[in-house]
Amino acid sequence: MDLRAAAGLTQEQLAWNAELGSKGYLSRIESGQRLPSLELLDRLAHELRVELHELLTFSDVSAPRSTGPAQPALLRAAENRRAKPRR
């Protein structure tokens, strides 16, 4: 979300430009509820005018601190999804 805001784009604008189909899907990506494909991440990086790795790593001091190595939001979301038992 910080990169999107820094680019001056709304969720709707970025979703449209990256051909996501809906701003709701982008919202779920930003909140960690959905894990996008590498192709989609590449499109988002292009629209945000950043390198792909910037979507996968922390690049500033405002990133959450932990006792272990920093994990980008997308990887934390993946771990949370794996931890949930299936019904």
C-alpha positions in Angstrom: 0.0 0.0 0.0 2.9 2.4 0.8 4.3 2.0 -2.7 0.9 2.6 -4.3 0.3 5.7 -2.1 3.8 7.0 -3.0 2.9 6.6 -6.7 -0.2 8.7 -6.1 -2.5 5.9 -7.2 -5.8 4.7 -5.7 -6.6 1.0 -5.5 -9.1 1.5 -8.3 -6.5 3.2 -10.6 -3.8 0.6 -9.9 -6.2 -2.3 -10.4 -7.4 -0.9 -13.7 -3.9 -0.1 -15.0 -2.6 -3.6 -14.0 -5.7 -5.3 -15.5 -6.7 -7.0 -12.2 -10.4 -6.9 -12.8 -11.4 -5.3 -9.5 -10.0 -3.1 -6.8 -11.3 -5.7 -4.3 -8.7 -8.2 -5.5 -6.0 -5.6 -5.0 -7.3 -4.8 -1.6 -7.1 -8.5 -0.6 -3.5 -8.6 -2.0 -2.6 -5.6 0.1 -4.1 -7.0 3.2 -2.4 -10.4 2.8 -5.6 -12.3 2.1 -4.5 -13.3 -1.4 -1.2 -14.2 -2.9 -0.7 -12.9 -6.5 1.1 -14.8 -9.2 4.6 -13.7 -10.2 3.1 -12.4 -13.5 0.7 -10.2 -11.6 3.4 -9.0 -9.3 5.5 -8.0 -12.3 2.5 -6.0 -13.7 2.0 -4.3 -10.4 5.7 -3.4 -10.2 5.6 -2.0 -13.7 2.6 0.2 -12.8 4.2 1.3 -9.6 7.5 2.0 -11.4 9.5 -0.1 -9.0 11.6 -3.2 -9.3 9.8 -6.5 -8.7 12.0 -7.3 -5.7 10.7 -4.1 -4.0 7.3 -5.8 -3.7 8.8 -8.8 -2.0 11.2 -7.1 0.5 11.2 -4.3 3.0 13.0 -1.3 1.7 12.6 1.3 4.5 13.0 1.8 8.2 9.2 1.8 8.8 9.1 -1.9 8.2 7.9 -4.0 11.1 10.7 -5.1 13.4 11.1 -8.6 14.7 13.7 -10.7 16.4 14.3 -12.7 13.2 14.9 -11.7 9.6 12.3 -9.3 8.1 9.6 -11.0 6.0 7.7 -9.1 3.3 4.0 -8.9 3.7 3.4 -11.4 0.9 5.5 -14.1 2.6 3.9 -13.5 6.0 0.5 -13.9 4.3 1.6 -17.2 2.8 2.7 -18.5 6.1 -0.6 -17.5 7.7 -2.5 -19.3 5.0 -0.5 -22.5 5.5 -1.0 -22.4 9.2 -4.8 -22.4 9.0 -6.3 -25.9 9.2 -8.6 -26.9 6.3 -12.2 -27.7 7.1 
